[in-house]
Each structure stands twice: as structure tokens, then as C-alpha cells.
Amino acid sequence: MGLTADIAGAVTSAWTALGDIPASATYYRQTADIAYNTSTGAVTKTESSTSVTVIIEDYREDELVAPDITIQDRRFLVRASQLGFTPREHDRIVVGGVSYDIVRVARDPAGVVWTLQARGAA
């Protein structure tokens, strides 16, 4: 068993130990370019959805001074094994009926957890 597998196992154990702290969410991935119908003015977006559990964090006050983090932003931690793909900016995540647009994606060095900066409606 390699180091990455050990880390993945530890993250899975920790996630389970958190009990009801992780929240159920739906990750929506844009699967095709947004299409605009010039005749009708309709905009269509093709998405696929994946059910995930996430840990949600608010940004600390000292982080909110950064120009690229707003008061509407939240940090979502998602296990990479739940997605099976690389999350992207402009995808979205929905928790408790509230939709957040992904504005930044980062992965931990072991590739086990994705950190998503997501922006809710103002």
C-alpha cells in the first residue's frame, strides 16, 4: 500500500468519524457548451449530476480581505473518490436547495480531497 492509498484511507476514516457534519450535496458538471438560440433567445446548458457528501466551511474574516473571496463564498471539501473527474470553474454545487457556482478548484497534494471555492447568490 502506497502513501497515497494510506492518506485516502485516513481521509475516508476521518470523514466517517465526523458523523452528521458532512452534508449531502449534488454536484452539477457542465457537459457541453452553453447554447444560445438566436431565434428564441433561449439559453440551454447541458449538465450531469453526482451525489456527494461535503464539508462546508465559511471563510474566516481574515480571508475575506482577499479580492477574490467575497462574503457569499463558501469552501466545500469533497473527496476525490466521490467525483471521479476533475471539478471545474463554472460547475455548480447545490446543498439544501441553495446553488453555488464554483469559482476556484484546488486539490490536496495526495489527490484525495478537492477544495472548491463556491459563490452563492448575493
VMD Tcl script that builds the backbone (N, CA, C; Angstrom):
set m [mol new atoms 366]
animate dup $m
set s [atomselect $m all]
$s set {name element resname resid chain x y z} {
  {N N MET 1 A 0.853 -1.171 0.000}
  {CA C MET 1 A 0.000 0.000 0.000}
  {C C MET 1 A 0.899 1.235 0.000}
  {N N GLY 2 A 0.654 2.160 -0.931}
  {CA C GLY 2 A 1.463 3.360 -1.040}
  {C C GLY 2 A 0.967 4.471 -0.141}
  {N N LEU 3 A 1.731 5.536 -0.106}
  {CA C LEU 3 A 1.400 6.677 0.731}
  {C C LEU 3 A 0.051 7.283 0.356}
  {N N THR 4 A -0.222 7.420 -0.945}
  {CA C THR 4 A -1.497 7.994 -1.378}
  {C C THR 4 A -2.665 7.145 -0.906}
  {N N ALA 5 A -2.536 5.834 -1.008}
  {CA C ALA 5 A -3.599 4.937 -0.541}
  {C C ALA 5 A -3.783 5.063 0.972}
  {N N ASP 6 A -2.680 5.208 1.710}
  {CA C ASP 6 A -2.765 5.390 3.159}
  {C C ASP 6 A -3.504 6.685 3.499}
  {N N ILE 7 A -3.175 7.743 2.782}
  {CA C ILE 7 A -3.835 9.033 3.021}
  {C C ILE 7 A -5.312 8.936 2.678}
  {N N ALA 8 A -5.631 8.305 1.550}
  {CA C ALA 8 A -7.032 8.146 1.149}
  {C C ALA 8 A -7.802 7.368 2.208}
  {N N GLY 9 A -7.199 6.324 2.752}
  {CA C GLY 9 A -7.851 5.548 3.805}
  {C C GLY 9 A -8.076 6.370 5.063}
  {N N ALA 10 A -7.094 7.190 5.418}
  {CA C ALA 10 A -7.220 8.047 6.596}
  {C C ALA 10 A -8.317 9.084 6.407}
  {N N VAL 11 A -8.405 9.651 5.198}
  {CA C VAL 11 A -9.449 10.651 4.918}
  {C C VAL 11 A -10.829 10.002 4.996}
  {N N THR 12 A -10.963 8.812 4.439}
  {CA C THR 12 A -12.245 8.104 4.486}
  {C C THR 12 A -12.635 7.820 5.934}
  {N N SER 13 A -11.689 7.376 6.737}
  {CA C SER 13 A -11.967 7.112 8.158}
  {C C SER 13 A -12.372 8.391 8.878}
  {N N ALA 14 A -11.649 9.472 8.610}
  {CA C ALA 14 A -11.963 10.751 9.254}
  {C C ALA 14 A -13.347 11.238 8.837}
  {N N TRP 15 A -13.665 11.092 7.562}
  {CA C TRP 15 A -14.969 11.536 7.046}
  {C C TRP 15 A -16.077 10.778 7.778}
  {N N THR 16 A -15.898 9.473 7.947}
  {CA C THR 16 A -16.882 8.642 8.640}
  {C C THR 16 A -16.992 9.056 10.108}
  {N N ALA 17 A -15.870 9.368 10.725}
  {CA C ALA 17 A -15.860 9.751 12.137}
  {C C ALA 17 A -16.574 11.079 12.384}
  {N N LEU 18 A -16.720 11.894 11.352}
  {CA C LEU 18 A -17.377 13.195 11.510}
  {C C LEU 18 A -18.885 13.063 11.701}
  {N N GLY 19 A -19.406 11.872 11.501}
  {CA C GLY 19 A -20.831 11.639 11.730}
  {C C GLY 19 A -21.710 12.447 10.797}
  {N N ASP 20 A -22.560 13.306 11.382}
  {CA C ASP 20 A -23.509 14.056 10.566}
  {C C ASP 20 A -23.003 15.436 10.151}
  {N N ILE 21 A -21.711 15.726 10.355}
  {CA C ILE 21 A -21.162 17.017 9.924}
  {C C ILE 21 A -21.123 17.142 8.400}
  {N N PRO 22 A -20.643 16.123 7.668}
  {CA C PRO 22 A -20.700 16.248 6.205}
  {C C PRO 22 A -22.161 16.347 5.734}
  {N N ALA 23 A -22.401 17.211 4.769}
  {CA C ALA 23 A -23.747 17.439 4.247}
  {C C ALA 23 A -23.911 16.760 2.894}
  {N N SER 24 A -25.122 16.360 2.602}
  {CA C SER 24 A -25.436 15.816 1.282}
  {C C SER 24 A -25.530 16.967 0.298}
  {N N ALA 25 A -24.980 16.741 -0.884}
  {CA C ALA 25 A -24.987 17.783 -1.916}
  {C C ALA 25 A -25.087 17.117 -3.285}
  {N N THR 26 A -25.414 17.931 -4.271}
  {CA C THR 26 A -25.403 17.476 -5.657}
  {C C THR 26 A -24.440 18.355 -6.425}
  {N N TYR 27 A -23.490 17.707 -7.081}
  {CA C TYR 27 A -22.512 18.423 -7.904}
  {C C TYR 27 A -23.003 18.364 -9.347}
  {N N TYR 28 A -23.139 19.533 -9.985}
  {CA C TYR 28 A -23.575 19.606 -11.375}
  {C C TYR 28 A -22.397 20.006 -12.245}
  {N N ARG 29 A -22.080 19.145 -13.174}
  {CA C ARG 29 A -20.965 19.378 -14.087}
  {C C ARG 29 A -21.510 19.744 -15.461}
  {N N GLN 30 A -21.037 20.851 -15.979}
  {CA C GLN 30 A -21.432 21.256 -17.322}
  {C C GLN 30 A -20.780 20.299 -18.318}
  {N N THR 31 A -21.594 19.618 -19.129}
  {CA C THR 31 A -21.075 18.596 -20.026}
  {C C THR 31 A -21.012 19.045 -21.483}
  {N N ALA 32 A -21.544 20.199 -21.777}
  {CA C ALA 32 A -21.485 20.735 -23.139}
  {C C ALA 32 A -21.460 22.254 -23.046}
  {N N ASP 33 A -21.027 22.892 -24.119}
  {CA C ASP 33 A -21.019 24.344 -24.141}
  {C C ASP 33 A -22.436 24.887 -24.013}
  {N N ILE 34 A -22.539 26.046 -23.412}
  {CA C ILE 34 A -23.833 26.717 -23.322}
  {C C ILE 34 A -24.251 27.133 -24.730}
  {N N ALA 35 A -25.496 26.838 -25.053}
  {CA C ALA 35 A -26.006 27.161 -26.392}
  {C C ALA 35 A -27.018 28.294 -26.300}
  {N N TYR 36 A -26.941 29.199 -27.259}
  {CA C TYR 36 A -27.877 30.319 -27.324}
  {C C TYR 36 A -28.641 30.227 -28.631}
  {N N ASN 37 A -29.962 30.182 -28.537}
  {CA C ASN 37 A -30.819 30.127 -29.714}
  {C C ASN 37 A -31.161 31.558 -30.101}
  {N N THR 38 A -30.633 32.018 -31.244}
  {CA C THR 38 A -30.849 33.404 -31.664}
  {C C THR 38 A -32.299 33.676 -32.041}
  {N N SER 39 A -33.039 32.656 -32.436}
  {CA C SER 39 A -34.448 32.845 -32.804}
  {C C SER 39 A -35.333 33.071 -31.586}
  {N N THR 40 A -35.120 32.262 -30.548}
  {CA C THR 40 A -35.993 32.322 -29.378}
  {C C THR 40 A -35.375 33.071 -28.201}
  {N N GLY 41 A -34.055 33.214 -28.227}
  {CA C GLY 41 A -33.358 33.838 -27.113}
  {C C GLY 41 A -33.114 32.888 -25.949}
  {N N ALA 42 A -33.469 31.622 -26.145}
  {CA C ALA 42 A -33.303 30.637 -25.072}
  {C C ALA 42 A -31.835 30.242 -24.920}
  {N N VAL 43 A -31.435 30.080 -23.685}
  {CA C VAL 43 A -30.086 29.624 -23.361}
  {C C VAL 43 A -30.213 28.230 -22.754}
  {N N THR 44 A -29.466 27.280 -23.300}
  {CA C THR 44 A -29.515 25.926 -22.752}
  {C C THR 44 A -28.135 25.501 -22.272}
  {N N LYS 45 A -28.147 24.755 -21.190}
  {CA C LYS 45 A -26.910 24.271 -20.592}
  {C C LYS 45 A -27.121 22.782 -20.306}
  {N N THR 46 A -26.207 21.951 -20.755}
  {CA C THR 46 A -26.303 20.519 -20.525}
  {C C THR 46 A -25.416 20.163 -19.341}
  {N N GLU 47 A -26.018 19.500 -18.347}
  {CA C GLU 47 A -25.296 19.156 -17.135}
  {C C GLU 47 A -25.529 17.694 -16.769}
  {N N SER 48 A -24.551 17.135 -16.061}
  {CA C SER 48 A -24.747 15.837 -15.414}
  {C C SER 48 A -24.635 16.079 -13.918}
  {N N SER 49 A -25.256 15.216 -13.125}
  {CA C SER 49 A -25.238 15.423 -11.679}
  {C C SER 49 A -24.632 14.214 -10.967}
  {N N THR 50 A -23.999 14.499 -9.838}
  {CA C THR 50 A -23.381 13.478 -8.998}
  {C C THR 50 A -23.694 13.795 -7.547}
  {N N SER 51 A -24.182 12.809 -6.803}
  {CA C SER 51 A -24.431 12.991 -5.371}
  {C C SER 51 A -23.121 12.830 -4.611}
  {N N VAL 52 A -22.853 13.771 -3.707}
  {CA C VAL 52 A -21.624 13.751 -2.914}
  {C C VAL 52 A -21.951 14.159 -1.478}
  {N N THR 53 A -21.011 13.900 -0.584}
  {CA C THR 53 A -21.084 14.475 0.758}
  {C C THR 53 A -19.949 15.481 0.861}
  {N N VAL 54 A -20.226 16.605 1.471}
  {CA C VAL 54 A -19.260 17.695 1.531}
  {C C VAL 54 A -19.126 18.208 2.960}
  {N N ILE 55 A -17.975 18.759 3.234}
  {CA C ILE 55 A -17.779 19.527 4.455}
  {C C ILE 55 A -17.786 20.982 4.019}
  {N N ILE 56 A -18.613 21.782 4.661}
  {CA C ILE 56 A -18.793 23.178 4.265}
  {C C ILE 56 A -18.162 24.077 5.318}
  {N N GLU 57 A -17.380 25.024 4.842}
  {CA C GLU 57 A -16.753 25.994 5.747}
  {C C GLU 57 A -17.023 27.398 5.243}
  {N N ASP 58 A -17.265 28.301 6.163}
  {CA C ASP 58 A -17.296 29.719 5.814}
  {C C ASP 58 A -15.856 30.210 5.817}
  {N N TYR 59 A -15.575 31.213 5.023}
  {CA C TYR 59 A -14.240 31.809 5.031}
  {C C TYR 59 A -14.093 32.666 6.283}
  {N N ARG 60 A -12.907 32.616 6.869}
  {CA C ARG 60 A -12.617 33.422 8.054}
  {C C ARG 60 A -12.563 34.899 7.665}
  {N N GLU 61 A -12.745 35.745 8.649}
  {CA C GLU 61 A -12.710 37.192 8.426}
  {C C GLU 61 A -11.404 37.636 7.777}
  {N N ASP 62 A -10.281 37.075 8.216}
  {CA C ASP 62 A -9.001 37.482 7.651}
  {C C ASP 62 A -8.839 37.020 6.207}
  {N N GLU 63 A -9.589 35.999 5.774}
  {CA C GLU 63 A -9.544 35.554 4.381}
  {C C GLU 63 A -10.420 36.435 3.483}
  {N N LEU 64 A -11.433 37.061 4.071}
  {CA C LEU 64 A -12.365 37.875 3.287}
  {C C LEU 64 A -11.751 39.179 2.785}
  {N N VAL 65 A -10.568 39.523 3.231}
  {CA C VAL 65 A -9.919 40.734 2.734}
  {C C VAL 65 A -9.282 40.492 1.357}
  {N N ALA 66 A -9.121 39.228 0.978}
  {CA C ALA 66 A -8.572 38.921 -0.351}
  {C C ALA 66 A -9.572 39.358 -1.413}
  {N N PRO 67 A -9.105 39.955 -2.497}
  {CA C PRO 67 A -10.032 40.477 -3.506}
  {C C PRO 67 A -10.836 39.396 -4.237}
  {N N ASP 68 A -10.364 38.150 -4.204}
  {CA C ASP 68 A -11.057 37.091 -4.935}
  {C C ASP 68 A -11.959 36.236 -4.045}
  {N N ILE 69 A -12.167 36.647 -2.792}
  {CA C ILE 69 A -13.075 35.954 -1.886}
  {C C ILE 69 A -14.116 36.961 -1.408}
  {N N THR 70 A -15.387 36.602 -1.570}
  {CA C THR 70 A -16.460 37.501 -1.163}
  {C C THR 70 A -17.226 36.906 0.012}
  {N N ILE 71 A -18.077 37.696 0.613}
  {CA C ILE 71 A -18.882 37.269 1.749}
  {C C ILE 71 A -19.853 36.155 1.348}
  {N N GLN 72 A -20.182 36.040 0.057}
  {CA C GLN 72 A -21.099 34.997 -0.418}
  {C C GLN 72 A -20.389 33.661 -0.678}
  {N N ASP 73 A -19.063 33.642 -0.557}
  {CA C ASP 73 A -18.293 32.433 -0.853}
  {C C ASP 73 A -18.282 31.474 0.329}
  {N N ARG 74 A -18.248 30.191 -0.016}
  {CA C ARG 74 A -18.081 29.135 0.975}
  {C C ARG 74 A -17.053 28.158 0.441}
  {N N ARG 75 A -16.415 27.459 1.347}
  {CA C ARG 75 A -15.421 26.448 0.972}
  {C C ARG 75 A -16.070 25.077 1.149}
  {N N PHE 76 A -15.997 24.270 0.091}
  {CA C PHE 76 A -16.535 22.915 0.124}
  {C C PHE 76 A -15.389 21.927 -0.026}
  {N N LEU 77 A -15.311 20.957 0.866}
  {CA C LEU 77 A -14.342 19.877 0.753}
  {C C LEU 77 A -15.077 18.644 0.254}
  {N N VAL 78 A -14.559 18.048 -0.812}
  {CA C VAL 78 A -15.190 16.889 -1.442}
  {C C VAL 78 A -14.131 15.820 -1.643}
  {N N ARG 79 A -14.432 14.596 -1.260}
  {CA C ARG 79 A -13.489 13.504 -1.516}
  {C C ARG 79 A -13.408 13.254 -3.017}
  {N N ALA 80 A -12.201 13.180 -3.531}
  {CA C ALA 80 A -11.986 12.967 -4.959}
  {C C ALA 80 A -12.619 11.663 -5.418}
  {N N SER 81 A -12.641 10.656 -4.578}
  {CA C SER 81 A -13.216 9.357 -4.955}
  {C C SER 81 A -14.708 9.441 -5.236}
  {N N GLN 82 A -15.385 10.449 -4.725}
  {CA C GLN 82 A -16.819 10.594 -4.973}
  {C C GLN 82 A -17.122 11.206 -6.334}
  {N N LEU 83 A -16.184 11.962 -6.868}
  {CA C LEU 83 A -16.445 12.636 -8.149}
  {C C LEU 83 A -16.024 11.804 -9.349}
  {N N GLY 84 A -14.815 11.280 -9.326}
  {CA C GLY 84 A -14.341 10.508 -10.472}
  {C C GLY 84 A -13.961 11.371 -11.668}
  {N N PHE 85 A -13.895 12.667 -11.482}
  {CA C PHE 85 A -13.483 13.609 -12.524}
  {C C PHE 85 A -12.921 14.848 -11.847}
  {N N THR 86 A -12.288 15.691 -12.635}
  {CA C THR 86 A -11.729 16.935 -12.095}
  {C C THR 86 A -12.801 18.014 -12.109}
  {N N PRO 87 A -13.143 18.561 -10.952}
  {CA C PRO 87 A -14.124 19.656 -10.939}
  {C C PRO 87 A -13.572 20.872 -11.679}
  {N N ARG 88 A -14.478 21.699 -12.168}
  {CA C ARG 88 A -14.065 22.870 -12.953}
  {C C ARG 88 A -14.808 24.115 -12.492}
  {N N GLU 89 A -14.175 25.235 -12.748}
  {CA C GLU 89 A -14.867 26.506 -12.549}
  {C C GLU 89 A -16.099 26.506 -13.445}
  {N N HIS 90 A -17.139 27.151 -13.005}
  {CA C HIS 90 A -18.418 27.289 -13.703}
  {C C HIS 90 A -19.315 26.071 -13.551}
  {N N ASP 91 A -18.828 24.993 -12.896}
  {CA C ASP 91 A -19.741 23.943 -12.476}
  {C C ASP 91 A -20.483 24.513 -11.270}
  {N N ARG 92 A -21.374 23.726 -10.687}
  {CA C ARG 92 A -22.067 24.232 -9.502}
  {C C ARG 92 A -22.340 23.098 -8.529}
  {N N ILE 93 A -22.591 23.504 -7.304}
  {CA C ILE 93 A -22.911 22.538 -6.252}
  {C C ILE 93 A -24.151 23.050 -5.529}
  {N N VAL 94 A -25.066 22.140 -5.213}
  {CA C VAL 94 A -26.317 22.513 -4.553}
  {C C VAL 94 A -26.410 21.774 -3.226}
  {N N VAL 95 A -26.613 22.547 -2.164}
  {CA C VAL 95 A -26.744 21.999 -0.818}
  {C C VAL 95 A -27.995 22.604 -0.185}
  {N N GLY 96 A -28.893 21.765 0.263}
  {CA C GLY 96 A -30.101 22.262 0.925}
  {C C GLY 96 A -30.903 23.213 0.062}
  {N N GLY 97 A -30.916 22.991 -1.243}
  {CA C GLY 97 A -31.665 23.836 -2.163}
  {C C GLY 97 A -30.969 25.124 -2.563}
  {N N VAL 98 A -29.787 25.369 -2.016}
  {CA C VAL 98 A -29.028 26.582 -2.342}
  {C C VAL 98 A -27.937 26.208 -3.346}
  {N N SER 99 A -27.890 26.962 -4.446}
  {CA C SER 99 A -26.922 26.692 -5.511}
  {C C SER 99 A -25.722 27.623 -5.388}
  {N N TYR 100 A -24.537 27.043 -5.571}
  {CA C TYR 100 A -23.283 27.789 -5.518}
  {C C TYR 100 A -22.507 27.529 -6.804}
  {N N ASP 101 A -21.996 28.575 -7.416}
  {CA C ASP 101 A -21.163 28.441 -8.608}
  {C C ASP 101 A -19.712 28.258 -8.187}
  {N N ILE 102 A -19.038 27.284 -8.785}
  {CA C ILE 102 A -17.638 27.025 -8.473}
  {C C ILE 102 A -16.791 28.120 -9.122}
  {N N VAL 103 A -15.978 28.792 -8.311}
  {CA C VAL 103 A -15.121 29.859 -8.836}
  {C C VAL 103 A -13.635 29.520 -8.754}
  {N N ARG 104 A -13.277 28.533 -7.931}
  {CA C ARG 104 A -11.878 28.109 -7.841}
  {C C ARG 104 A -11.844 26.657 -7.373}
  {N N VAL 105 A -10.890 25.910 -7.932}
  {CA C VAL 105 A -10.737 24.491 -7.606}
  {C C VAL 105 A -9.289 24.237 -7.217}
  {N N ALA 106 A -9.079 23.511 -6.129}
  {CA C ALA 106 A -7.732 23.116 -5.713}
  {C C ALA 106 A -7.793 21.680 -5.203}
  {N N ARG 107 A -6.680 20.980 -5.340}
  {CA C ARG 107 A -6.602 19.594 -4.886}
  {C C ARG 107 A -5.442 19.467 -3.906}
  {N N ASP 108 A -5.619 18.632 -2.905}
  {CA C ASP 108 A -4.519 18.427 -1.970}
  {C C ASP 108 A -3.394 17.667 -2.673}
  {N N PRO 109 A -2.167 17.728 -2.174}
  {CA C PRO 109 A -1.034 17.101 -2.856}
  {C C PRO 109 A -1.186 15.598 -3.105}
  {N N ALA 110 A -1.933 14.911 -2.242}
  {CA C ALA 110 A -2.116 13.471 -2.430}
  {C C ALA 110 A -3.245 13.155 -3.409}
  {N N GLY 111 A -4.020 14.174 -3.806}
  {CA C GLY 111 A -5.112 13.967 -4.755}
  {C C GLY 111 A -6.328 13.298 -4.152}
  {N N VAL 112 A -6.510 13.448 -2.844}
  {CA C VAL 112 A -7.587 12.757 -2.143}
  {C C VAL 112 A -8.804 13.650 -1.910}
  {N N VAL 113 A -8.577 14.951 -1.711}
  {CA C VAL 113 A -9.667 15.887 -1.400}
  {C C VAL 113 A -9.596 17.093 -2.332}
  {N N TRP 114 A -10.746 17.458 -2.876}
  {CA C TRP 114 A -10.876 18.695 -3.653}
  {C C TRP 114 A -11.374 19.784 -2.723}
  {N N THR 115 A -10.808 20.974 -2.848}
  {CA C THR 115 A -11.302 22.162 -2.154}
  {C C THR 115 A -11.921 23.061 -3.210}
  {N N LEU 116 A -13.211 23.353 -3.034}
  {CA C LEU 116 A -13.946 24.163 -4.006}
  {C C LEU 116 A -14.343 25.476 -3.351}
  {N N GLN 117 A -13.928 26.566 -3.961}
  {CA C GLN 117 A -14.429 27.879 -3.557}
  {C C GLN 117 A -15.663 28.105 -4.405}
  {N N ALA 118 A -16.788 28.289 -3.743}
  {CA C ALA 118 A -18.047 28.415 -4.472}
  {C C ALA 118 A -18.799 29.640 -3.990}
  {N N ARG 119 A -19.461 30.299 -4.926}
  {CA C ARG 119 A -20.123 31.578 -4.659}
  {C C ARG 119 A -21.626 31.412 -4.774}
  {N N GLY 120 A -22.313 31.765 -3.695}
  {CA C GLY 120 A -23.763 31.742 -3.693}
  {C C GLY 120 A -24.321 33.055 -4.216}
  {N N ALA 121 A -25.601 33.096 -4.382}
  {CA C ALA 121 A -26.256 34.312 -4.863}
  {C C ALA 121 A -26.116 35.414 -3.825}
  {N N ALA 122 A -25.920 36.620 -4.309}
  {CA C ALA 122 A -25.754 37.775 -3.400}
  {C C ALA 122 A -27.062 38.145 -2.766}
}
mol reanalyze $m
mol bondsrecalc $m
mol representation Tube
mol addrep $m
